[in-house]
Amino acid sequence: MLSTNKTRQANEFRHVSYLWDEAKAAQLAGDEVALLIYRSNLLGADLRLTNYGGGNTSCKVMAKDPLTGKDTEVMWIKGSGGDLGTMKRSGLAALYVDRLRSLKNIYRGIEFEDEMVELFNHCIFDLSSKAPSIDTPLHGFLPFAHIDHLHPDAAIAIAAAKDGKKITQELFDGTIGWVEWQRPGFDLGLKMDECLQQNPGIRGIMLGSHGLFTWGDTAYESYINTLEVIEKCADYLEENYGKSRPVFGGAKLQSLDKDARLKQAATLAPVLRGFCSNHTSMIGHFTDDERVLEFINSNDLDRLAPMGTSCPDHFLRTKISPLVLDLKPDEDVTDTAAIQEKLAPAYEAYRAMYAEYYETCKHPNSPAIRDKNPVVILWPGVGMFAFAKDKQTARVAAEFYTNAINVMKGAEAISEYTSLPRQEAFDIEYWLLEEAKLQRMPKPKPLSGKIALITGSAGGIGKAIAKRFVAEGAVVVINDNDPDRLKGADDEFRQQYGRDTHTAATLDVTSAETIRKAFDAAAVAFGGVDIVVNCAGLSISKPIEEHTEKDWDLLYDVLVKGQFLVTQKGVEVMRKQKLGGDVINIASKNGLVSGPNNAGYGSAKAAQLHLSRLNAAELGKDHIRVNVVNPDAVISDSKIWAGAWAEGRAKAYGVTVEELPAYYAKRTLLNEIILPDDIANACFAFVGGLLSKSTGNVLNVDGGVAMAFVR
């Protein structure tokens, strides 16, 4: 019996989030599509119900047919590739229900079901709507006004249990139907319709090893029905955890403490990234979530991990199985060469396993084998790494494997966990429809898969460089020695670019400890670093008689020693990865041009310039390129120009501070004011791919100062 009580309270649910707001829903009354979007966003906000991009929802409404003017039934459903939690109206597909159901008349059987997907386009009602997904018939063949299809951990734990059908029948007293595992598609839609016909009055259907379908006459009834069913599944699992045997067979080892785990992860992540990037440059994600630790520290890890996942949405993002590292939690991983030698056979074995899986399961028309490296890597006692084409994909893969862990935990508590058979898994992974979806993905941007650390990137030139790199596909570590300035930049990047493009770290280039912590943050957040831009700086302009020893030491500590220390640590990480890399040093026109009142700053910039040449000569064997960008008079958004430096330069040239920008522009060959974006463009030129065989170079971005021409 469906619940129609709209006075439910959040505290009535312990395992799911009840988020329905009556006032907000009332504002949407009469617009069933708007209520569908509202319901979908609520369901997608709870990762216990479904992951990013997983599941789909629908509603059926009457609308005027634009061709006949008559009322016709239209189904609105999440379109292909969308995400419930962030879905908007533009993410829905709208189809004529009668046309969709009429496709049954021309269906030629399961071996031809993929050809039906193209015919969905002939059923589209709203020509501006999203492309229909493979799950469209699963919703269309059921008669209910509102339908939710989710992948909740608690439900899949039952669906993936050896006795899942029996447990479902007993737990719900026959009010939830059961359909055995079958790849999503037209035929599964027919099987679900058949299940409903054989079990009239049921409130949902469990799909073996896959997920859950629930429904209702209204958006709210579907929402509350979904929550109630999942809550009941979760309650049942909770009652059985540890009842017949310890969870996952009990703990085999103990985790390191939090700080030690992060230190180990930061040390090893670049090595793992290097192995995982031998085909395509990958971005990493690390988590030491307690649910992950419980699994990877357990006696059952060696039995369950090779089995892989059950739900196709989990499997598509986590691959056939994870790689489990044969390392002790506290093992010394600081000797890069030794640990690379130790891990190499494990990676080779994984690649060989994956190749055998492909060769054994492939069909004559299967797409070519893809990257053979693991996506998920488990280090008992430390945590889980995931590597993928970008940060979001890596993070989502880790979230999906965490869900898979929850499923295994639940299934083992009530019965015995079963995963997808290898052939079924392959048929999902190398499905021609999935391959077509991959081929439609946008072309990678020039810096996709790259990780950049730009010192002083909370403002001025550094922030402009970071923004340009993010726009070109990189992930960045923004940093500053001013916590307030850093927080402002962090908030700005999060609002402008989202959560998966950057991480923030306090960094003082005169402090080796903060440098180490910033690079550790890069390793934990993304797996390592590929590009280091030494941009942090300061300026002091004084006549020689006024220049103090303190001034001199500060300039050389920040500009020269800081560049050296940051480069040194960056090179250490790059060598662990064995992927090469780039170091760009933001020097200055003053490193080449002599001017008044500039002994300390100018000579420090000259030292930066020559240090760059020395590093380029030394690091070429590692395929690490070192290049220099020489700006001049970049006044916009600069801390340097906000204080005494501007006053000193104005005094030296006999102009006012306000006249400085125009003064500097007029003395250039191009008569141009130099902006932070101009320096960012120059940095991108070095790392964007066209200059990959260039090192030891100096690029002047000064509007043309003849005295600064490199001789």
C-alpha positions in Angstrom: 0.0 0.0 0.0 1.5 3.4 -1.0 1.9 6.1 1.6 0.0 9.3 0.8 0.6 11.0 4.2 2.4 14.3 3.4 3.2 15.0 7.0 6.2 12.7 7.2 9.1 14.0 9.2 12.8 13.7 8.5 13.5 12.0 11.8 11.2 9.1 10.8 14.0 7.9 8.5 17.4 6.8 9.7 19.1 5.5 6.6 17.9 7.9 3.9 17.4 11.7 3.8 13.8 13.0 3.8 14.2 16.3 2.1 10.7 17.1 0.8 9.6 20.7 1.5 5.9 21.1 1.3 6.1 24.9 0.8 8.5 24.5 -2.1 6.5 21.7 -3.7 3.3 23.8 -3.4 4.9 26.4 -5.5 5.3 23.8 -8.3 1.8 22.4 -8.0 0.2 21.8 -11.3 3.5 21.4 -13.2 4.3 17.7 -13.0 7.5 18.1 -14.9 8.7 20.7 -12.4 7.8 18.3 -9.6 9.7 15.6 -11.4 12.8 17.7 -11.5 12.4 18.7 -7.8 12.0 15.0 -6.8 14.9 14.0 -8.9 17.2 16.6 -7.3 16.2 15.5 -3.8 16.9 11.8 -4.6 20.2 12.7 -6.3 21.4 14.7 -3.3 21.7 11.5 -1.2 24.6 9.3 -2.3 23.0 6.4 -0.3 20.3 6.4 -3.0 22.2 6.9 -6.2 25.6 8.1 -7.4 26.5 10.9 -9.7 25.0 10.1 -13.1 23.3 7.0 -11.8 19.6 6.1 -11.9 16.7 7.8 -13.7 13.3 9.2 -12.9 10.2 9.9 -15.0 6.7 11.2 -15.1 3.8 10.8 -17.6 1.5 13.8 -18.3 -1.1 14.8 -20.9 -0.1 17.5 -23.4 -1.4 18.9 -26.6 0.0 17.2 -29.7 1.5 20.0 -31.8 0.6 18.1 -35.0 -3.1 17.3 -34.1 -4.0 19.6 -31.3 -5.4 16.6 -29.4 -4.4 15.5 -25.9 -1.7 12.9 -25.9 0.3 11.1 -23.2 3.9 12.3 -22.9 6.7 10.8 -20.8 9.4 13.0 -19.4 12.5 11.1 -18.3 16.1 11.8 -17.4 18.0 11.9 -20.7 21.2 10.1 -21.6 24.2 11.0 -19.5 22.4 13.3 -17.0 22.7 13.5 -13.2 19.6 13.4 -10.9 21.1 15.7 -8.3 21.8 18.5 -10.7 19.2 17.9 -13.4 17.3 20.7 -15.0 14.5 20.7 -17.5 17.1 20.7 -20.3 18.3 17.3 -19.0 15.0 15.6 -19.7 13.8 13.7 -22.7 10.2 13.9 -23.7 8.5 11.1 -25.7 5.1 10.1 -27.0 4.1 7.2 -24.8 1.9 5.5 -27.5 4.7 5.6 -30.1 7.2 4.2 -27.6 4.9 1.3 -26.7 4.1 0.7 -30.4 7.8 -0.3 -30.9 6.8 -3.6 -29.3 5.2 -4.5 -32.6 8.4 -4.3 -34.5 10.8 -5.7 -31.9 12.7 -8.6 -33.4 14.1 -10.2 -30.2 16.9 -9.7 -27.7 19.7 -10.2 -30.1 18.4 -7.1 -32.0 17.5 -5.0 -29.1 20.2 -2.4 -29.6 18.6 -1.3 -32.9 15.6 -0.1 -30.9 17.6 2.7 -29.3 17.8 4.6 -32.6 14.0 4.2 -33.0 13.5 6.1 -29.7 14.2 9.2 -31.7 11.0 8.6 -33.7 9.1 8.9 -30.5 10.4 12.3 -29.3 7.7 14.8 -28.4 9.8 17.8 -27.5 12.4 18.2 -30.3 14.7 20.3 -28.1 14.8 17.8 -25.3 17.8 15.5 -24.3 18.5 12.3 -26.2 16.6 9.3 -24.6 18.6 6.9 -22.5 18.8 3.1 -22.7 16.4 2.9 -19.7 13.6 4.7 -21.6 11.4 1.5 -22.2 11.8 0.4 -18.6 9.8 3.5 -17.6 7.6 3.7 -20.7 6.2 0.2 -20.5 5.1 0.6 -16.9 1.7 2.4 -16.5 2.5 4.6 -13.5 2.5 8.4 -13.6 5.7 8.8 -11.6 8.6 6.3 -11.5 12.0 6.2 -9.7 14.8 3.9 -10.7 17.7 4.1 -8.3 20.8 2.2 -7.3 20.6 2.4 -3.5 23.3 0.4 -1.6 20.8 -1.2 0.7 18.6 -2.5 -2.1 21.4 -3.6 -4.3 22.9 -5.5 -1.3 19.7 -7.6 -1.4 19.6 -7.7 -5.2 23.2 -9.0 -5.3 22.8 -11.6 -2.5 22.8 -15.2 -3.5 19.3 -15.6 -2.0 18.1 -12.1 -3.1 14.9 -13.2 -4.7 13.8 -15.1 -1.6 14.8 -12.4 0.8 12.9 -9.8 -1.2 9.8 -11.9 -1.2 9.9 -12.5 2.5 10.9 -9.0 3.5 8.2 -7.2 1.6 5.6 -10.0 1.8 5.2 -10.1 -2.0 4.7 -6.4 -2.5 8.1 -6.0 -4.4 8.5 -8.0 -7.6 11.7 -9.5 -8.8 13.3 -9.6 -12.3 16.5 -11.6 -12.7 19.7 -9.8 -13.9 19.6 -8.7 -17.5 21.4 -5.9 -19.3 19.4 -2.7 -19.4 17.5 -2.3 -22.6 14.2 -2.9 -24.5 13.9 -6.5 -23.5 14.3 -5.7 -19.8 11.5 -3.2 -20.2 9.3 -6.1 -21.5 10.4 -8.3 -18.6 9.4 -5.6 -16.1 6.0 -5.2 -17.7 5.5 -9.0 -17.5 6.5 -8.9 -13.8 3.8 -6.3 -13.1 1.2 -8.3 -15.0 1.9 -11.3 -12.9 2.0 -9.4 -9.7 -0.7 -6.7 -9.8 -0.7 -4.3 -6.9 3.1 -4.4 -6.2 4.8 -1.2 -5.1 8.1 -1.8 -6.9 10.4 -4.2 -8.6 13.9 -5.4 -7.6 16.3 -5.9 -10.5 18.7 -8.7 -9.7 22.3 -7.4 -9.1 21.2 -4.0 -10.4 18.8 -1.8 -8.5 15.3 -0.8 -7.6 12.2 0.5 -9.4 9.4 2.2 -7.4 6.5 4.4 -8.3 3.4 6.4 -7.4 0.5 8.3 -8.7 2.0 11.7 -7.7 5.6 13.0 -7.4 5.3 12.8 -3.6 3.9 9.3 -3.5 6.7 8.1 -5.7 9.3 9.9 -3.6 7.9 8.6 -0.3 7.4 5.1 -1.6 11.1 5.0 -2.8 12.3 6.2 0.6 10.1 3.7 2.5 11.3 0.7 0.5 15.0 1.7 0.8 14.6 2.4 4.5 13.1 -1.1 5.0 16.0 -2.7 3.1 18.5 -0.7 5.2 16.8 -1.6 8.5 17.0 -5.3 7.5 20.7 -5.1 6.8 21.4 -3.3 10.0 19.6 -6.0 12.0 21.9 -8.6 10.4 25.3 -6.9 10.5 27.6 -9.1 12.6 24.7 -11.4 13.5 26.1 -14.7 12.0 29.7 -13.7 11.6 31.9 -10.5 12.0 31.5 -7.9 9.3 33.8 -8.9 6.4 35.1 -11.7 8.5 36.6 -9.3 11.1 39.7 -7.1 11.0 42.9 -8.6 9.7 45.0 -5.5 10.4 44.6 -2.0 11.9 44.7 1.3 10.1 47.4 3.8 10.6 46.3 7.0 12.3 44.9 9.8 10.1 48.1 11.8 9.8 50.2 8.7 9.0 47.7 7.6 6.4 47.8 10.9 4.6 51.6 11.0 4.7 51.8 7.5 3.2 49.2 8.4 0.6 51.1 11.6 -0.4 54.4 9.7 -0.7 53.1 6.8 -2.8 50.4 8.6 -4.9 52.8 10.0 -7.6 54.3 6.5 -8.0 50.9 5.0 -8.5 49.9 7.8 -10.9 53.0 7.2 -13.0 52.1 3.5 -13.4 48.5 4.3 -14.2 49.4 7.0 -16.7 51.5 4.8 -19.1 48.6 4.9 -21.6 46.9 8.3 -20.8 47.8 10.9 -18.2 45.5 10.3 -15.2 44.3 12.4 -12.3 43.9 10.8 -8.9 41.6 10.8 -5.9 42.3 9.4 -2.4 39.9 8.5 0.4 40.4 6.9 3.8 36.7 6.8 4.5 35.9 4.6 7.4 33.7 2.3 5.2 36.7 1.8 2.9 39.1 1.1 5.8 36.7 -1.5 7.3 36.7 -3.4 4.0 40.4 -3.1 3.0 41.5 -4.1 6.5 39.3 -7.2 6.7 39.9 -10.9 6.4 37.5 -11.1 3.4 39.3 -8.5 1.3 41.3 -11.1 -0.7 38.1 -13.1 -1.4 35.7 -10.3 -2.3 37.9 -7.7 -4.1 38.7 -9.9 -7.1 35.0 -10.6 -7.6 34.3 -7.1 -8.8 31.0 -5.2 -8.5 27.4 -6.2 -9.3 25.5 -3.1 -10.3 26.4 -2.1 -13.9 26.6 1.6 -12.9 29.3 0.7 -10.3 31.1 -1.6 -12.7 31.3 0.9 -15.6 33.2 3.3 -13.4 35.4 1.0 -11.4 36.5 -1.6 -13.9 36.4 -5.4 -13.6 38.2 -5.4 -10.2 40.6 -3.3 -8.1 44.3 -3.7 -7.6 45.1 -4.6 -4.0 48.6 -3.5 -3.1 50.8 -6.0 -1.3 52.2 -3.4 1.1 52.2 -3.1 4.8 50.4 0.1 6.1 53.7 1.4 7.6 56.0 0.1 4.9 58.8 2.5 3.9 57.8 3.9 0.5 60.2 6.8 0.5 62.8 4.9 -1.7 61.2 5.7 -5.1 63.3 3.3 -7.1 62.8 0.4 -4.7 59.0 0.9 -4.5 58.7 1.2 -8.2 60.6 -2.1 -8.6 58.3 -3.7 -6.1 55.0 -2.5 -7.6 55.9 -3.1 -11.3 55.1 -6.8 -11.2 51.7 -6.1 -9.6 50.8 -3.7 -12.4 52.0 -6.0 -15.1 49.9 -8.8 -13.6 46.8 -6.6 -13.5 47.3 -5.6 -17.2 47.8 -9.2 -18.2 44.6 -10.2 -16.3 42.7 -7.4 -18.0 44.0 -8.4 -21.4 43.0 -12.0 -20.8 39.5 -10.8 -19.7 39.2 -8.9 -22.9 40.4 -11.7 -25.2 38.2 -14.3 -23.5 35.0 -12.3 -23.6 35.3 -10.2 -26.7 32.9 -10.5 -29.7 33.8 -10.1 -33.4 32.4 -6.5 -33.3 33.7 -5.5 -29.9 35.6 -2.1 -29.7 39.3 -2.3 -29.3 40.7 -2.9 -25.9 41.0 0.1 -23.7 43.5 1.2 -21.0 44.5 -1.9 -19.2 45.5 -0.1 -16.0 43.4 -0.3 -12.8 41.0 2.5 -11.9 40.7 1.6 -8.2 43.7 0.8 -6.0 43.4 -0.4 -2.4 46.2 -0.1 0.2 45.2 -2.0 3.4 45.6 0.1 6.4 45.9 3.3 4.4 43.0 3.9 2.0 41.7 3.8 -1.6 43.1 5.6 -4.7 41.2 6.1 -7.9 42.7 7.3 -11.2 40.8 8.5 -14.2 40.9 11.1 -17.0 39.9 14.0 -14.7 39.3 14.7 -11.0 35.5 14.4 -11.2 35.7 11.0 -12.9 38.2 9.7 -10.4 36.2 11.0 -7.4 33.0 9.5 -8.8 34.8 6.1 -9.4 35.9 6.1 -5.7 32.3 7.0 -4.6 31.0 4.1 -6.7 33.5 1.6 -5.3 32.5 2.8 -1.8 28.9 2.0 -2.8 30.1 -1.4 -4.0 31.7 -2.0 -0.6 28.4 -1.2 1.1 26.7 -3.7 -1.2 29.2 -6.4 -0.4 28.9 -5.7 3.3 25.1 -6.0 3.2 24.9 -9.0 0.9 27.5 -10.9 3.1 25.5 -10.0 6.2 22.3 -11.6 5.0 23.5 -14.2 2.5 26.4 -14.4 0.2 27.6 -11.7 -2.2 27.4 -12.4 -5.9 29.0 -10.3 -8.6 28.3 -10.0 -12.3 29.6 -12.9 -14.3 32.7 -11.8 -16.3 30.9 -12.1 -19.7 28.0 -10.0 -18.5 30.5 -7.5 -17.1 32.3 -7.4 -20.4 29.1 -7.0 -22.4 28.4 -3.9 -20.3 31.9 -2.4 -20.4 32.3 -2.9 -24.2 28.7 -2.4 -25.2 28.6 -0.8 -28.6 26.1 1.7 -27.3 28.5 2.7 -24.5 31.3 2.9 -27.0 29.2 5.3 -29.2 28.6 7.4 -26.1 32.3 7.5 -25.4 33.0 8.6 -29.0 30.6 11.5 -28.6 32.5 12.8 -25.6 34.1 16.2 -26.2 37.7 16.2 -27.3 40.1 16.5 -24.3 41.4 20.1 -23.7 45.2 20.7 -24.1 45.9 20.4 -20.4 43.5 17.6 -19.6 45.1 15.2 -17.2 47.7 17.7 -16.0 48.3 19.0 -12.5 49.8 22.4 -11.9 51.1 24.1 -8.8 51.5 27.9 -9.2 53.1 29.7 -6.3 51.4 32.9 -5.2 48.2 32.0 -7.1 45.7 33.7 -4.8 46.0 36.9 -6.7 47.7 38.8 -9.5 49.7 37.0 -12.2 49.6 33.7 -10.3 45.8 33.6 -10.1 45.6 34.5 -13.8 47.9 31.6 -14.7 45.8 29.2 -12.5 42.6 30.4 -14.2 44.0 29.9 -17.6 45.3 26.5 -16.8 41.9 25.4 -15.4 40.2 26.8 -18.5 42.5 24.6 -20.6 41.6 21.4 -18.6 44.2 21.3 -15.8 43.6 20.9 -12.1 45.5 23.4 -10.0 46.9 23.8 -6.5 46.3 27.4 -5.6 48.3 28.7 -2.7 49.5 31.8 -0.9 51.2 32.8 2.3 48.2 35.0 3.2 45.4 32.8 4.6 42.7 35.4 4.0 43.7 36.0 0.5 43.9 32.3 -0.1 40.4 31.7 1.3 39.0 34.4 -1.0 40.7 32.8 -4.1 39.5 29.3 -3.0 35.9 30.5 -2.7 36.2 32.3 -6.1 37.5 29.2 -7.9 34.9 26.9 -6.3 32.1 29.3 -7.4 33.5 29.8 -10.9 34.8 26.3 -11.7 33.3 23.9 -9.2 34.8 21.5 -6.7 36.9 19.3 -8.8 39.3 21.8 -10.5 41.5 22.9 -7.6 42.7 22.4 -4.1 44.1 25.1 -1.8 47.2 25.1 0.4 49.0 27.6 2.5 52.5 28.0 1.1 55.4 30.3 2.0 58.2 29.8 -0.5 60.8 30.5 2.2 59.6 27.6 4.3 60.6 24.1 3.2 57.9 22.6 5.5 55.0 24.5 3.9 56.4 23.7 0.4 56.3 20.0 1.4 52.8 20.2 2.7 51.6 21.9 -0.5 53.1 19.2 -2.7 51.6 16.6 -0.3 48.2 18.3 -0.8 48.7 18.0 -4.6 49.5 14.3 -4.3 46.6 13.5 -2.0 44.1 15.6 -4.0 45.2 14.7 -7.6 48.1 12.2 -7.5 51.1 14.4 -8.0 52.2 17.4 -10.2 53.1 18.0 -13.8 53.6 21.7 -14.0 55.3 24.0 -11.4 55.1 27.7 -11.9 57.3 29.8 -9.6 55.4 33.0 -9.5 55.4 34.1 -5.9 57.5 37.3 -5.4 58.0 40.7 -3.9 59.9 43.8 -4.9 62.0 46.4 -3.0 63.1 49.5 -4.8 65.7 51.6 -3.0 68.9 53.5 -3.7 72.0 51.5 -2.7 72.6 53.6 0.4 69.1 52.9 1.7 69.1 49.2 0.9 69.4 47.1 4.1 70.8 43.7 4.6 67.3 42.6 5.7 66.0 43.8 2.3 68.6 41.9 0.5 68.1 38.6 2.4 64.3 38.9 2.0 64.6 39.4 -1.8 67.0 36.5 -2.2 65.1 34.2 0.2 61.8 34.7 -1.7 62.9 35.0 -5.3 66.0 32.8 -5.5 65.9 30.4 -2.6 62.1 30.1 -2.9 62.4 29.2 -6.6 65.1 26.7 -5.8 63.2 25.0 -3.0 59.9 24.8 -4.8 61.6 23.4 -8.0 63.5 20.9 -5.9 60.3 19.5 -4.4 58.5 19.6 -7.7 61.2 17.7 -9.4 61.2 15.0 -6.7 57.4 14.4 -7.4 57.9 14.4 -11.1 60.7 11.9 -10.9 58.4 9.6 -8.9 55.8 9.7 -11.8 58.3 9.3 -14.6 56.1 11.4 -16.8 58.4 14.4 -17.4 57.0 17.8 -16.6 57.4 21.5 -16.8 58.9 24.2 -14.6 58.1 27.8 -15.5 59.8 30.6 -13.7 58.3 34.1 -13.7 61.4 36.3 -13.7 61.4 39.9 -14.9 62.7 42.3 -17.5 64.9 43.5 -14.7 66.9 40.3 -14.8 68.3 41.6 -18.2 68.1 45.3 -17.9 70.1 47.6 -15.5 68.1 50.4 -13.9 68.4 52.8 -10.9 67.5 51.9 -7.3 67.2 48.2 -8.2 70.4 46.4 -7.0 68.7 43.8 -4.8 65.6 43.0 -6.9 67.4 43.2 -10.3 70.2 40.9 -9.2 67.8 38.4 -7.6 65.9 38.3 -10.9 69.1 37.7 -12.8 69.9 34.9 -10.4 66.4 33.4 -11.0 67.1 33.6 -14.7 70.4 31.8 -14.6 69.1 29.2 -12.1 66.5 28.4 -14.7 69.2 27.7 -17.3 71.1 25.5 -14.8 68.0 23.5 -14.0 67.1 23.1 -17.6 70.6 21.7 -18.3 70.3 19.2 -15.4 66.7 18.1 -15.8 66.6 17.4 -19.5 67.4 13.7 -18.8 64.2 13.5 -16.9 62.3 15.1 -19.7 61.5 18.0 -17.4 61.5 21.3 -19.3 62.5 24.5 -17.6 61.5 27.8 -19.2 61.3 31.5 -18.2 58.7 34.2 -18.7 59.9 37.7 -18.3 57.1 40.2 -17.6 57.5 43.9 -17.0 55.3 46.3 -15.1 52.3 44.0 -14.5 50.5 46.4 -12.2 46.9 45.0 -12.2 45.8 43.1 -9.0 49.4 42.9 -7.7 50.4 43.1 -4.1 53.8 44.3 -5.3 52.4 47.4 -6.8 50.2 48.2 -3.8 53.0 49.4 -1.6 56.4 50.9 -1.5 57.6 49.3 -4.7 55.3 51.5 -6.8 56.4 54.6 -4.9 60.1 53.6 -5.3 59.8 53.1 -9.1 57.8 56.3 -9.5 60.5 58.2 -7.7 63.2 56.6 -9.7 61.6 57.7 -13.0 60.4 61.0 -11.8 56.7 60.4 -12.2 53.7 59.9 -9.9 52.4 56.4 -8.9 49.2 57.1 -10.9 51.3 57.8 -14.0 53.3 54.6 -13.8 51.1 52.4 -16.1 51.1 54.9 -18.9 54.8 55.6 -18.3 55.7 51.9 -18.7 53.5 51.5 -21.7 55.0 54.5 -23.5 58.5 53.2 -23.2 57.6 49.9 -25.0 57.8 49.3 -28.7 54.2 48.3 -28.8 53.0 51.0 -26.4 50.9 48.4 -24.5 50.0 48.0 -20.8 50.9 44.4 -19.7 48.1 42.5 -17.9 48.2 39.3 -15.8 46.4 37.5 -18.6 49.3 38.2 -20.9 51.6 36.4 -18.6 49.2 33.5 -18.3 49.0 33.2 -22.1 52.8 33.0 -22.2 52.8 30.2 -19.6 50.2 28.3 -21.5 52.3 28.6 -24.7 55.1 26.7 -23.0 52.9 23.9 -21.6 50.1 23.6 -24.1 51.8 21.0 -26.2 53.3 22.9 -29.1 56.6 23.6 -27.4 57.1 20.2 -25.8 60.6 20.0 -27.2 61.6 23.4 -25.9 63.6 24.0 -22.7 66.0 26.7 -21.4 64.1 29.5 -23.2 63.2 33.0 -22.1 60.0 34.6 -23.4 59.7 38.3 -22.8 56.2 39.7 -22.3 56.9 43.3 -21.8 55.4 45.1 -24.7 58.8 45.2 -26.4 61.7 46.6 -24.3 64.7 46.7 -26.6 67.2 46.7 -23.8 65.7 43.4 -22.5 66.2 41.6 -25.8 68.0 38.3 -25.0 71.5 38.5 -26.5 
